[in-house]
Amino acid sequence: TGFDREQKIPEREQIIVHKAAKDIATPELQSFDAVVFLGGFTGRKACEAEPDRVWEENVETPVNLAKRMTKKQLLVFASTSAVTE
């Protein structure tokens, strides 16, 4: 078995919030050590069909999220190569 399966993390450290970035109040956002951004549109067809919406979701949303975070927080921007097509 791997270490991750044996380690016990205290309940207070197991906070996972599934919300749209715009729905997270700044004080709540700033209460986390790290934020993983999993949003975004991918694929050429989506980007061509709705370029303004894609720009907002793929660029403006994570930038605005980062602006509301503290300098001590970690922002992980998960992506695929498809967002650059």
PDB file of N, CA, C and O in Angstrom, chain B, residues numbered from 101:
ATOM      1  N   THR B 101       0.834  -1.192   0.000  1.00  0.00           N
ATOM      2  CA  THR B 101       0.000   0.000   0.000  1.00  0.00           C
ATOM      3  C   THR B 101       0.870   1.244   0.000  1.00  0.00           C
ATOM      4  O   THR B 101       1.991   1.240   0.509  1.00  0.00           O
ATOM      5  N   GLY B 102       0.341   2.292  -0.572  1.00  0.00           N
ATOM      6  CA  GLY B 102       1.073   3.553  -0.636  1.00  0.00           C
ATOM      7  C   GLY B 102       0.876   4.380   0.621  1.00  0.00           C
ATOM      8  O   GLY B 102      -0.070   4.170   1.381  1.00  0.00           O
ATOM      9  N   PHE B 103       1.764   5.300   0.823  1.00  0.00           N
ATOM     10  CA  PHE B 103       1.709   6.165   1.997  1.00  0.00           C
ATOM     11  C   PHE B 103       0.397   6.928   2.066  1.00  0.00           C
ATOM     12  O   PHE B 103      -0.149   7.126   3.151  1.00  0.00           O
ATOM     13  N   ASP B 104      -0.115   7.358   0.919  1.00  0.00           N
ATOM     14  CA  ASP B 104      -1.348   8.144   0.908  1.00  0.00           C
ATOM     15  C   ASP B 104      -2.542   7.353   1.427  1.00  0.00           C
ATOM     16  O   ASP B 104      -3.506   7.945   1.913  1.00  0.00           O
ATOM     17  N   ARG B 105      -2.496   6.046   1.334  1.00  0.00           N
ATOM     18  CA  ARG B 105      -3.605   5.233   1.828  1.00  0.00           C
ATOM     19  C   ARG B 105      -3.510   4.973   3.325  1.00  0.00           C
ATOM     20  O   ARG B 105      -4.511   4.638   3.958  1.00  0.00           O
ATOM     21  N   GLU B 106      -2.341   5.121   3.886  1.00  0.00           N
ATOM     22  CA  GLU B 106      -2.145   4.843   5.307  1.00  0.00           C
ATOM     23  C   GLU B 106      -2.237   6.096   6.163  1.00  0.00           C
ATOM     24  O   GLU B 106      -2.600   6.017   7.337  1.00  0.00           O
ATOM     25  N   GLN B 107      -1.919   7.230   5.601  1.00  0.00           N
ATOM     26  CA  GLN B 107      -1.884   8.466   6.360  1.00  0.00           C
ATOM     27  C   GLN B 107      -3.295   8.901   6.754  1.00  0.00           C
ATOM     28  O   GLN B 107      -4.219   8.855   5.942  1.00  0.00           O
ATOM     29  N   LYS B 108      -3.444   9.315   7.981  1.00  0.00           N
ATOM     30  CA  LYS B 108      -4.725   9.831   8.463  1.00  0.00           C
ATOM     31  C   LYS B 108      -4.616  11.340   8.591  1.00  0.00           C
ATOM     32  O   LYS B 108      -3.778  11.848   9.336  1.00  0.00           O
ATOM     33  N   ILE B 109      -5.451  12.044   7.874  1.00  0.00           N
ATOM     34  CA  ILE B 109      -5.456  13.504   7.920  1.00  0.00           C
ATOM     35  C   ILE B 109      -6.586  13.922   8.859  1.00  0.00           C
ATOM     36  O   ILE B 109      -7.717  13.459   8.710  1.00  0.00           O
ATOM     37  N   PRO B 110      -6.292  14.791   9.820  1.00  0.00           N
ATOM     38  CA  PRO B 110      -7.354  15.252  10.724  1.00  0.00           C
ATOM     39  C   PRO B 110      -8.516  15.847   9.937  1.00  0.00           C
ATOM     40  O   PRO B 110      -8.310  16.475   8.899  1.00  0.00           O
ATOM     41  N   GLU B 111      -9.744  15.647  10.432  1.00  0.00           N
ATOM     42  CA  GLU B 111     -10.932  16.124   9.734  1.00  0.00           C
ATOM     43  C   GLU B 111     -10.874  17.600   9.403  1.00  0.00           C
ATOM     44  O   GLU B 111     -11.308  18.003   8.324  1.00  0.00           O
ATOM     45  N   ARG B 112     -10.355  18.406  10.292  1.00  0.00           N
ATOM     46  CA  ARG B 112     -10.328  19.853  10.066  1.00  0.00           C
ATOM     47  C   ARG B 112      -9.453  20.225   8.879  1.00  0.00           C
ATOM     48  O   ARG B 112      -9.574  21.334   8.358  1.00  0.00           O
ATOM     49  N   GLU B 113      -8.590  19.343   8.443  1.00  0.00           N
ATOM     50  CA  GLU B 113      -7.716  19.619   7.308  1.00  0.00           C
ATOM     51  C   GLU B 113      -8.240  19.022   6.003  1.00  0.00           C
ATOM     52  O   GLU B 113      -7.595  19.150   4.962  1.00  0.00           O
ATOM     53  N   GLN B 114      -9.388  18.381   6.050  1.00  0.00           N
ATOM     54  CA  GLN B 114      -9.937  17.731   4.859  1.00  0.00           C
ATOM     55  C   GLN B 114     -11.017  18.582   4.195  1.00  0.00           C
ATOM     56  O   GLN B 114     -12.020  18.049   3.721  1.00  0.00           O
ATOM     57  N   ILE B 115     -10.826  19.868   4.158  1.00  0.00           N
ATOM     58  CA  ILE B 115     -11.842  20.755   3.614  1.00  0.00           C
ATOM     59  C   ILE B 115     -11.702  20.822   2.091  1.00  0.00           C
ATOM     60  O   ILE B 115     -10.675  21.245   1.560  1.00  0.00           O
ATOM     61  N   ILE B 116     -12.747  20.398   1.419  1.00  0.00           N
ATOM     62  CA  ILE B 116     -12.797  20.489  -0.032  1.00  0.00           C
ATOM     63  C   ILE B 116     -14.100  21.195  -0.383  1.00  0.00           C
ATOM     64  O   ILE B 116     -15.176  20.766   0.032  1.00  0.00           O
ATOM     65  N   VAL B 117     -14.000  22.266  -1.142  1.00  0.00           N
ATOM     66  CA  VAL B 117     -15.173  23.046  -1.507  1.00  0.00           C
ATOM     67  C   VAL B 117     -15.350  22.966  -3.016  1.00  0.00           C
ATOM     68  O   VAL B 117     -14.425  23.262  -3.773  1.00  0.00           O
ATOM     69  N   HIS B 118     -16.524  22.571  -3.443  1.00  0.00           N
ATOM     70  CA  HIS B 118     -16.837  22.494  -4.875  1.00  0.00           C
ATOM     71  C   HIS B 118     -17.798  23.629  -5.189  1.00  0.00           C
ATOM     72  O   HIS B 118     -19.013  23.478  -5.065  1.00  0.00           O
ATOM     73  N   LYS B 119     -17.249  24.761  -5.595  1.00  0.00           N
ATOM     74  CA  LYS B 119     -18.061  25.928  -5.923  1.00  0.00           C
ATOM     75  C   LYS B 119     -17.450  26.636  -7.122  1.00  0.00           C
ATOM     76  O   LYS B 119     -16.261  26.499  -7.410  1.00  0.00           O
ATOM     77  N   ALA B 120     -18.284  27.389  -7.807  1.00  0.00           N
ATOM     78  CA  ALA B 120     -17.768  28.265  -8.849  1.00  0.00           C
ATOM     79  C   ALA B 120     -16.953  29.356  -8.172  1.00  0.00           C
ATOM     80  O   ALA B 120     -17.283  29.788  -7.067  1.00  0.00           O
ATOM     81  N   ALA B 121     -15.899  29.799  -8.824  1.00  0.00           N
ATOM     82  CA  ALA B 121     -15.020  30.817  -8.243  1.00  0.00           C
ATOM     83  C   ALA B 121     -15.801  32.049  -7.809  1.00  0.00           C
ATOM     84  O   ALA B 121     -15.509  32.627  -6.762  1.00  0.00           O
ATOM     85  N   LYS B 122     -16.784  32.454  -8.594  1.00  0.00           N
ATOM     86  CA  LYS B 122     -17.562  33.651  -8.279  1.00  0.00           C
ATOM     87  C   LYS B 122     -18.457  33.457  -7.052  1.00  0.00           C
ATOM     88  O   LYS B 122     -18.902  34.436  -6.453  1.00  0.00           O
ATOM     89  N   ASP B 123     -18.721  32.217  -6.678  1.00  0.00           N
ATOM     90  CA  ASP B 123     -19.595  31.934  -5.545  1.00  0.00           C
ATOM     91  C   ASP B 123     -18.850  31.789  -4.218  1.00  0.00           C
ATOM     92  O   ASP B 123     -19.473  31.572  -3.178  1.00  0.00           O
ATOM     93  N   ILE B 124     -17.543  31.907  -4.247  1.00  0.00           N
ATOM     94  CA  ILE B 124     -16.749  31.783  -3.027  1.00  0.00           C
ATOM     95  C   ILE B 124     -16.445  33.186  -2.509  1.00  0.00           C
ATOM     96  O   ILE B 124     -15.776  33.972  -3.178  1.00  0.00           O
ATOM     97  N   ALA B 125     -16.939  33.490  -1.321  1.00  0.00           N
ATOM     98  CA  ALA B 125     -16.676  34.791  -0.716  1.00  0.00           C
ATOM     99  C   ALA B 125     -15.181  34.919  -0.427  1.00  0.00           C
ATOM    100  O   ALA B 125     -14.523  33.934  -0.092  1.00  0.00           O
ATOM    101  N   THR B 126     -14.656  36.116  -0.557  1.00  0.00           N
ATOM    102  CA  THR B 126     -13.225  36.337  -0.366  1.00  0.00           C
ATOM    103  C   THR B 126     -12.718  35.843   0.993  1.00  0.00           C
ATOM    104  O   THR B 126     -11.669  35.199   1.035  1.00  0.00           O
ATOM    105  N   PRO B 127     -13.409  36.111   2.105  1.00  0.00           N
ATOM    106  CA  PRO B 127     -12.916  35.581   3.390  1.00  0.00           C
ATOM    107  C   PRO B 127     -12.831  34.049   3.406  1.00  0.00           C
ATOM    108  O   PRO B 127     -11.893  33.484   3.969  1.00  0.00           O
ATOM    109  N   GLU B 128     -13.805  33.388   2.793  1.00  0.00           N
ATOM    110  CA  GLU B 128     -13.763  31.922   2.710  1.00  0.00           C
ATOM    111  C   GLU B 128     -12.594  31.484   1.837  1.00  0.00           C
ATOM    112  O   GLU B 128     -11.854  30.569   2.198  1.00  0.00           O
ATOM    113  N   LEU B 129     -12.428  32.130   0.697  1.00  0.00           N
ATOM    114  CA  LEU B 129     -11.328  31.817  -0.218  1.00  0.00           C
ATOM    115  C   LEU B 129      -9.984  31.954   0.485  1.00  0.00           C
ATOM    116  O   LEU B 129      -9.106  31.107   0.321  1.00  0.00           O
ATOM    117  N   GLN B 130      -9.826  32.999   1.255  1.00  0.00           N
ATOM    118  CA  GLN B 130      -8.559  33.266   1.926  1.00  0.00           C
ATOM    119  C   GLN B 130      -8.322  32.377   3.139  1.00  0.00           C
ATOM    120  O   GLN B 130      -7.266  32.461   3.765  1.00  0.00           O
ATOM    121  N   SER B 131      -9.279  31.531   3.480  1.00  0.00           N
ATOM    122  CA  SER B 131      -9.108  30.623   4.619  1.00  0.00           C
ATOM    123  C   SER B 131      -8.380  29.333   4.230  1.00  0.00           C
ATOM    124  O   SER B 131      -8.042  28.531   5.100  1.00  0.00           O
ATOM    125  N   PHE B 132      -8.137  29.126   2.931  1.00  0.00           N
ATOM    126  CA  PHE B 132      -7.480  27.911   2.462  1.00  0.00           C
ATOM    127  C   PHE B 132      -5.996  28.138   2.217  1.00  0.00           C
ATOM    128  O   PHE B 132      -5.576  29.239   1.863  1.00  0.00           O
ATOM    129  N   ASP B 133      -5.210  27.089   2.407  1.00  0.00           N
ATOM    130  CA  ASP B 133      -3.780  27.160   2.099  1.00  0.00           C
ATOM    131  C   ASP B 133      -3.544  27.096   0.601  1.00  0.00           C
ATOM    132  O   ASP B 133      -2.633  27.739   0.080  1.00  0.00           O
ATOM    133  N   ALA B 134      -4.368  26.318  -0.091  1.00  0.00           N
ATOM    134  CA  ALA B 134      -4.206  26.124  -1.532  1.00  0.00           C
ATOM    135  C   ALA B 134      -5.569  26.060  -2.205  1.00  0.00           C
ATOM    136  O   ALA B 134      -6.556  25.632  -1.607  1.00  0.00           O
ATOM    137  N   VAL B 135      -5.603  26.489  -3.445  1.00  0.00           N
ATOM    138  CA  VAL B 135      -6.808  26.449  -4.260  1.00  0.00           C
ATOM    139  C   VAL B 135      -6.443  25.785  -5.583  1.00  0.00           C
ATOM    140  O   VAL B 135      -5.451  26.148  -6.215  1.00  0.00           O
ATOM    141  N   VAL B 136      -7.247  24.815  -5.996  1.00  0.00           N
ATOM    142  CA  VAL B 136      -7.024  24.141  -7.276  1.00  0.00           C
ATOM    143  C   VAL B 136      -8.141  24.569  -8.225  1.00  0.00           C
ATOM    144  O   VAL B 136      -9.314  24.282  -7.986  1.00  0.00           O
ATOM    145  N   PHE B 137      -7.769  25.253  -9.292  1.00  0.00           N
ATOM    146  CA  PHE B 137      -8.741  25.715 -10.276  1.00  0.00           C
ATOM    147  C   PHE B 137      -8.874  24.653 -11.361  1.00  0.00           C
ATOM    148  O   PHE B 137      -7.926  24.380 -12.099  1.00  0.00           O
ATOM    149  N   LEU B 138     -10.064  24.056 -11.449  1.00  0.00           N
ATOM    150  CA  LEU B 138     -10.304  22.989 -12.428  1.00  0.00           C
ATOM    151  C   LEU B 138     -11.299  23.406 -13.503  1.00  0.00           C
ATOM    152  O   LEU B 138     -11.764  22.574 -14.281  1.00  0.00           O
ATOM    153  N   GLY B 139     -11.620  24.682 -13.543  1.00  0.00           N
ATOM    154  CA  GLY B 139     -12.571  25.171 -14.530  1.00  0.00           C
ATOM    155  C   GLY B 139     -11.923  25.349 -15.884  1.00  0.00           C
ATOM    156  O   GLY B 139     -10.732  25.091 -16.061  1.00  0.00           O
ATOM    157  N   GLY B 140     -12.707  25.786 -16.820  1.00  0.00           N
ATOM    158  CA  GLY B 140     -12.162  26.113 -18.130  1.00  0.00           C
ATOM    159  C   GLY B 140     -12.800  25.317 -19.249  1.00  0.00           C
ATOM    160  O   GLY B 140     -13.238  24.180 -19.071  1.00  0.00           O
ATOM    161  N   PHE B 141     -12.836  25.950 -20.401  1.00  0.00           N
ATOM    162  CA  PHE B 141     -13.324  25.299 -21.615  1.00  0.00           C
ATOM    163  C   PHE B 141     -12.123  24.773 -22.388  1.00  0.00           C
ATOM    164  O   PHE B 141     -11.060  25.393 -22.398  1.00  0.00           O
ATOM    165  N   THR B 142     -12.297  23.641 -23.027  1.00  0.00           N
ATOM    166  CA  THR B 142     -11.225  23.080 -23.846  1.00  0.00           C
ATOM    167  C   THR B 142     -11.777  22.712 -25.213  1.00  0.00           C
ATOM    168  O   THR B 142     -12.986  22.572 -25.396  1.00  0.00           O
ATOM    169  N   GLY B 143     -10.899  22.562 -26.137  1.00  0.00           N
ATOM    170  CA  GLY B 143     -11.290  22.106 -27.468  1.00  0.00           C
ATOM    171  C   GLY B 143     -11.521  23.247 -28.438  1.00  0.00           C
ATOM    172  O   GLY B 143     -12.043  24.302 -28.075  1.00  0.00           O
ATOM    173  N   ARG B 144     -11.134  23.023 -29.634  1.00  0.00           N
ATOM    174  CA  ARG B 144     -11.227  24.034 -30.682  1.00  0.00           C
ATOM    175  C   ARG B 144     -12.668  24.457 -30.951  1.00  0.00           C
ATOM    176  O   ARG B 144     -12.938  25.646 -31.121  1.00  0.00           O
ATOM    177  N   LYS B 145     -13.598  23.501 -30.992  1.00  0.00           N
ATOM    178  CA  LYS B 145     -14.996  23.834 -31.310  1.00  0.00           C
ATOM    179  C   LYS B 145     -15.599  24.762 -30.264  1.00  0.00           C
ATOM    180  O   LYS B 145     -16.279  25.727 -30.613  1.00  0.00           O
ATOM    181  N   ALA B 146     -15.360  24.483 -28.989  1.00  0.00           N
ATOM    182  CA  ALA B 146     -15.887  25.342 -27.923  1.00  0.00           C
ATOM    183  C   ALA B 146     -15.291  26.735 -28.001  1.00  0.00           C
ATOM    184  O   ALA B 146     -15.993  27.731 -27.827  1.00  0.00           O
ATOM    185  N   CYS B 147     -14.005  26.798 -28.261  1.00  0.00           N
ATOM    186  CA  CYS B 147     -13.315  28.092 -28.333  1.00  0.00           C
ATOM    187  C   CYS B 147     -13.793  28.912 -29.516  1.00  0.00           C
ATOM    188  O   CYS B 147     -13.918  30.132 -29.418  1.00  0.00           O
ATOM    189  N   GLU B 148     -14.059  28.260 -30.620  1.00  0.00           N
ATOM    190  CA  GLU B 148     -14.534  28.971 -31.807  1.00  0.00           C
ATOM    191  C   GLU B 148     -15.998  29.371 -31.672  1.00  0.00           C
ATOM    192  O   GLU B 148     -16.397  30.426 -32.164  1.00  0.00           O
ATOM    193  N   ALA B 149     -16.802  28.540 -31.011  1.00  0.00           N
ATOM    194  CA  ALA B 149     -18.235  28.796 -30.880  1.00  0.00           C
ATOM    195  C   ALA B 149     -18.530  29.950 -29.919  1.00  0.00           C
ATOM    196  O   ALA B 149     -19.432  30.749 -30.170  1.00  0.00           O
ATOM    197  N   GLU B 150     -17.787  30.039 -28.838  1.00  0.00           N
ATOM    198  CA  GLU B 150     -18.060  31.060 -27.816  1.00  0.00           C
ATOM    199  C   GLU B 150     -16.760  31.675 -27.301  1.00  0.00           C
ATOM    200  O   GLU B 150     -16.413  31.480 -26.137  1.00  0.00           O
ATOM    201  N   PRO B 151     -16.041  32.407 -28.137  1.00  0.00           N
ATOM    202  CA  PRO B 151     -14.727  32.916 -27.730  1.00  0.00           C
ATOM    203  C   PRO B 151     -14.763  33.839 -26.506  1.00  0.00           C
ATOM    204  O   PRO B 151     -13.856  33.792 -25.674  1.00  0.00           O
ATOM    205  N   ASP B 152     -15.789  34.667 -26.388  1.00  0.00           N
ATOM    206  CA  ASP B 152     -15.862  35.575 -25.228  1.00  0.00           C
ATOM    207  C   ASP B 152     -16.074  34.805 -23.927  1.00  0.00           C
ATOM    208  O   ASP B 152     -15.454  35.102 -22.906  1.00  0.00           O
ATOM    209  N   ARG B 153     -16.951  33.821 -23.981  1.00  0.00           N
ATOM    210  CA  ARG B 153     -17.210  32.998 -22.783  1.00  0.00           C
ATOM    211  C   ARG B 153     -15.969  32.180 -22.417  1.00  0.00           C
ATOM    212  O   ARG B 153     -15.649  32.030 -21.237  1.00  0.00           O
ATOM    213  N   VAL B 154     -15.288  31.663 -23.402  1.00  0.00           N
ATOM    214  CA  VAL B 154     -14.072  30.884 -23.177  1.00  0.00           C
ATOM    215  C   VAL B 154     -12.990  31.762 -22.551  1.00  0.00           C
ATOM    216  O   VAL B 154     -12.321  31.342 -21.607  1.00  0.00           O
ATOM    217  N   TRP B 155     -12.814  32.976 -23.069  1.00  0.00           N
ATOM    218  CA  TRP B 155     -11.823  33.908 -22.516  1.00  0.00           C
ATOM    219  C   TRP B 155     -12.144  34.219 -21.054  1.00  0.00           C
ATOM    220  O   TRP B 155     -11.256  34.230 -20.201  1.00  0.00           O
ATOM    221  N   GLU B 156     -13.414  34.469 -20.782  1.00  0.00           N
ATOM    222  CA  GLU B 156     -13.811  34.772 -19.396  1.00  0.00           C
ATOM    223  C   GLU B 156     -13.494  33.602 -18.465  1.00  0.00           C
ATOM    224  O   GLU B 156     -12.925  33.798 -17.391  1.00  0.00           O
ATOM    225  N   GLU B 157     -13.857  32.402 -18.871  1.00  0.00           N
ATOM    226  CA  GLU B 157     -13.671  31.226 -18.018  1.00  0.00           C
ATOM    227  C   GLU B 157     -12.208  30.807 -17.916  1.00  0.00           C
ATOM    228  O   GLU B 157     -11.748  30.445 -16.832  1.00  0.00           O
ATOM    229  N   ASN B 158     -11.477  30.848 -19.011  1.00  0.00           N
ATOM    230  CA  ASN B 158     -10.102  30.339 -19.028  1.00  0.00           C
ATOM    231  C   ASN B 158      -9.053  31.350 -18.600  1.00  0.00           C
ATOM    232  O   ASN B 158      -7.964  30.970 -18.172  1.00  0.00           O
ATOM    233  N   VAL B 159      -9.372  32.639 -18.712  1.00  0.00           N
ATOM    234  CA  VAL B 159      -8.376  33.669 -18.387  1.00  0.00           C
ATOM    235  C   VAL B 159      -8.851  34.566 -17.241  1.00  0.00           C
ATOM    236  O   VAL B 159      -8.201  34.652 -16.200  1.00  0.00           O
ATOM    237  N   GLU B 160      -9.985  35.228 -17.444  1.00  0.00           N
ATOM    238  CA  GLU B 160     -10.433  36.203 -16.457  1.00  0.00           C
ATOM    239  C   GLU B 160     -10.781  35.575 -15.102  1.00  0.00           C
ATOM    240  O   GLU B 160     -10.434  36.129 -14.059  1.00  0.00           O
ATOM    241  N   THR B 161     -11.454  34.439 -15.112  1.00  0.00           N
ATOM    242  CA  THR B 161     -11.857  33.816 -13.848  1.00  0.00           C
ATOM    243  C   THR B 161     -10.657  33.430 -12.980  1.00  0.00           C
ATOM    244  O   THR B 161     -10.634  33.810 -11.810  1.00  0.00           O
ATOM    245  N   PRO B 162      -9.657  32.698 -13.484  1.00  0.00           N
ATOM    246  CA  PRO B 162      -8.528  32.373 -12.611  1.00  0.00           C
ATOM    247  C   PRO B 162      -7.693  33.597 -12.217  1.00  0.00           C
ATOM    248  O   PRO B 162      -7.130  33.633 -11.123  1.00  0.00           O
ATOM    249  N   VAL B 163      -7.611  34.593 -13.095  1.00  0.00           N
ATOM    250  CA  VAL B 163      -6.871  35.819 -12.745  1.00  0.00           C
ATOM    251  C   VAL B 163      -7.585  36.540 -11.607  1.00  0.00           C
ATOM    252  O   VAL B 163      -6.947  36.970 -10.646  1.00  0.00           O
ATOM    253  N   ASN B 164      -8.906  36.674 -11.711  1.00  0.00           N
ATOM    254  CA  ASN B 164      -9.665  37.330 -10.645  1.00  0.00           C
ATOM    255  C   ASN B 164      -9.619  36.529  -9.347  1.00  0.00           C
ATOM    256  O   ASN B 164      -9.594  37.108  -8.261  1.00  0.00           O
ATOM    257  N   LEU B 165      -9.608  35.231  -9.451  1.00  0.00           N
ATOM    258  CA  LEU B 165      -9.476  34.377  -8.271  1.00  0.00           C
ATOM    259  C   LEU B 165      -8.137  34.632  -7.591  1.00  0.00           C
ATOM    260  O   LEU B 165      -8.070  34.790  -6.372  1.00  0.00           O
ATOM    261  N   ALA B 166      -7.084  34.671  -8.377  1.00  0.00           N
ATOM    262  CA  ALA B 166      -5.745  34.913  -7.827  1.00  0.00           C
ATOM    263  C   ALA B 166      -5.641  36.284  -7.173  1.00  0.00           C
ATOM    264  O   ALA B 166      -4.976  36.430  -6.148  1.00  0.00           O
ATOM    265  N   LYS B 167      -6.283  37.278  -7.746  1.00  0.00           N
ATOM    266  CA  LYS B 167      -6.252  38.629  -7.175  1.00  0.00           C
ATOM    267  C   LYS B 167      -6.901  38.691  -5.792  1.00  0.00           C
ATOM    268  O   LYS B 167      -6.536  39.532  -4.971  1.00  0.00           O
ATOM    269  N   ARG B 168      -7.860  37.803  -5.536  1.00  0.00           N
ATOM    270  CA  ARG B 168      -8.545  37.790  -4.234  1.00  0.00           C
ATOM    271  C   ARG B 168      -7.818  36.945  -3.193  1.00  0.00           C
ATOM    272  O   ARG B 168      -8.169  36.973  -2.014  1.00  0.00           O
ATOM    273  N   MET B 169      -6.816  36.202  -3.621  1.00  0.00           N
ATOM    274  CA  MET B 169      -6.069  35.342  -2.709  1.00  0.00           C
ATOM    275  C   MET B 169      -4.946  36.129  -2.031  1.00  0.00           C
ATOM    276  O   MET B 169      -4.543  37.193  -2.500  1.00  0.00           O
ATOM    277  N   THR B 170      -4.452  35.586  -0.925  1.00  0.00           N
ATOM    278  CA  THR B 170      -3.320  36.212  -0.246  1.00  0.00           C
ATOM    279  C   THR B 170      -2.024  35.741  -0.890  1.00  0.00           C
ATOM    280  O   THR B 170      -2.011  34.767  -1.643  1.00  0.00           O
ATOM    281  N   LYS B 171      -0.949  36.430  -0.593  1.00  0.00           N
ATOM    282  CA  LYS B 171       0.351  36.064  -1.159  1.00  0.00           C
ATOM    283  C   LYS B 171       0.878  34.749  -0.593  1.00  0.00           C
ATOM    284  O   LYS B 171       1.776  34.142  -1.178  1.00  0.00           O
ATOM    285  N   LYS B 172       0.336  34.305   0.528  1.00  0.00           N
ATOM    286  CA  LYS B 172       0.786  33.052   1.141  1.00  0.00           C
ATOM    287  C   LYS B 172       0.048  31.828   0.594  1.00  0.00           C
ATOM    288  O   LYS B 172       0.445  30.696   0.870  1.00  0.00           O
ATOM    289  N   GLN B 173      -1.007  32.039  -0.167  1.00  0.00           N
ATOM    290  CA  GLN B 173      -1.780  30.928  -0.699  1.00  0.00           C
ATOM    291  C   GLN B 173      -1.182  30.421  -2.012  1.00  0.00           C
ATOM    292  O   GLN B 173      -0.525  31.157  -2.748  1.00  0.00           O
ATOM    293  N   LEU B 174      -1.433  29.144  -2.276  1.00  0.00           N
ATOM    294  CA  LEU B 174      -0.985  28.511  -3.510  1.00  0.00           C
ATOM    295  C   LEU B 174      -2.178  28.344  -4.434  1.00  0.00           C
ATOM    296  O   LEU B 174      -3.214  27.821  -4.021  1.00  0.00           O
ATOM    297  N   LEU B 175      -2.045  28.781  -5.679  1.00  0.00           N
ATOM    298  CA  LEU B 175      -3.075  28.563  -6.692  1.00  0.00           C
ATOM    299  C   LEU B 175      -2.528  27.559  -7.697  1.00  0.00           C
ATOM    300  O   LEU B 175      -1.493  27.795  -8.320  1.00  0.00           O
ATOM    301  N   VAL B 176      -3.226  26.440  -7.850  1.00  0.00           N
ATOM    302  CA  VAL B 176      -2.856  25.423  -8.837  1.00  0.00           C
ATOM    303  C   VAL B 176      -3.839  25.556  -9.989  1.00  0.00           C
ATOM    304  O   VAL B 176      -5.047  25.393  -9.813  1.00  0.00           O
ATOM    305  N   PHE B 177      -3.311  25.851 -11.165  1.00  0.00           N
ATOM    306  CA  PHE B 177      -4.138  25.998 -12.358  1.00  0.00           C
ATOM    307  C   PHE B 177      -3.973  24.743 -13.189  1.00  0.00           C
ATOM    308  O   PHE B 177      -2.981  24.582 -13.900  1.00  0.00           O
ATOM    309  N   ALA B 178      -4.950  23.857 -13.097  1.00  0.00           N
ATOM    310  CA  ALA B 178      -4.896  22.610 -13.856  1.00  0.00           C
ATOM    311  C   ALA B 178      -5.442  22.872 -15.249  1.00  0.00           C
ATOM    312  O   ALA B 178      -6.458  23.549 -15.408  1.00  0.00           O
ATOM    313  N   SER B 179      -4.770  22.339 -16.248  1.00  0.00           N
ATOM    314  CA  SER B 179      -5.163  22.608 -17.616  1.00  0.00           C
ATOM    315  C   SER B 179      -4.827  21.421 -18.511  1.00  0.00           C
ATOM    316  O   SER B 179      -4.216  20.441 -18.084  1.00  0.00           O
ATOM    317  N   THR B 180      -5.241  21.543 -19.749  1.00  0.00           N
ATOM    318  CA  THR B 180      -4.858  20.583 -20.778  1.00  0.00           C
ATOM    319  C   THR B 180      -4.218  21.362 -21.914  1.00  0.00           C
ATOM    320  O   THR B 180      -4.300  22.590 -21.945  1.00  0.00           O
ATOM    321  N   SER B 181      -3.598  20.683 -22.823  1.00  0.00           N
ATOM    322  CA  SER B 181      -3.005  21.373 -23.965  1.00  0.00           C
ATOM    323  C   SER B 181      -4.079  21.931 -24.887  1.00  0.00           C
ATOM    324  O   SER B 181      -3.794  22.789 -25.723  1.00  0.00           O
ATOM    325  N   ALA B 182      -5.301  21.458 -24.743  1.00  0.00           N
ATOM    326  CA  ALA B 182      -6.380  21.885 -25.634  1.00  0.00           C
ATOM    327  C   ALA B 182      -6.769  23.345 -25.447  1.00  0.00           C
ATOM    328  O   ALA B 182      -7.326  23.948 -26.365  1.00  0.00           O
ATOM    329  N   VAL B 183      -6.493  23.927 -24.287  1.00  0.00           N
ATOM    330  CA  VAL B 183      -6.892  25.318 -24.077  1.00  0.00           C
ATOM    331  C   VAL B 183      -6.061  26.283 -24.898  1.00  0.00           C
ATOM    332  O   VAL B 183      -6.428  27.452 -25.021  1.00  0.00           O
ATOM    333  N   THR B 184      -4.960  25.833 -25.458  1.00  0.00           N
ATOM    334  CA  THR B 184      -4.111  26.718 -26.255  1.00  0.00           C
ATOM    335  C   THR B 184      -4.355  26.564 -27.749  1.00  0.00           C
ATOM    336  O   THR B 184      -3.728  27.256 -28.551  1.00  0.00           O
ATOM    337  N   GLU B 185      -5.248  25.675 -28.130  1.00  0.00           N
ATOM    338  CA  GLU B 185      -5.505  25.456 -29.566  1.00  0.00           C
ATOM    339  C   GLU B 185      -6.145  26.664 -30.198  1.00  0.00           C
ATOM    340  O   GLU B 185      -6.430  26.656 -31.396  1.00  0.00           O
TER     341      GLU B 185
END
